Amino acid sequence: MNIHALANAAIRAIHPNEYITLFLALGQENVRGIVKPKYLAPIILEAQVQDEADTGLQHTENISQTGLVKRFYVNKIQEIINPQSLMRQKERTGDIILRNDGTYWLITQILEEFDLHTVLKGELLTKYPDFTGQDWYHEYANAKPS
């Protein structure tokens, strides 16, 4: 029994799912001393996006931090769609989500992982990611509606 699907059906009546674009990180590439992240071609997924409960002011080691944080409830469709948070030991950057409102979100943590869905924690990026060096960029940029 897929309890997530049952709960999501009830939630969608009040707060609809939205389509997001997921950019899965492949690692980094060093070309003549310039390090740039590499991403797989974008994947469009349906997700339930909700505010994180602790989006207010956080005090960590005497440093006050504020930031916009969201939870992304994403169904797993295939093995490749297994988002990872920032993994320094594998020299990977975090995956990035683009919402329909044009905002980009860096996946910083996997909050829950089940067989059928994953709950991701994303933080709002204040600087848009630069995808221009990706193999798929020109096809993606030409396909995007203006």
Buried (B, 14 or more C-beta within 10 A) or exposed (E): EEEBEEEBEEBEEEEEBBEBBBBBBEEEEEEEEEEBBBBBEBBEBBBBBEEBEEBEEEEEEEEEEEEBBBBBBBBBEEEEBEBBBBEEEEEBBBBBBBBEEEBBBBBBBBBEEEEEBBBBBBBBBEEEBEBEEBEBBEEBEEEEEE
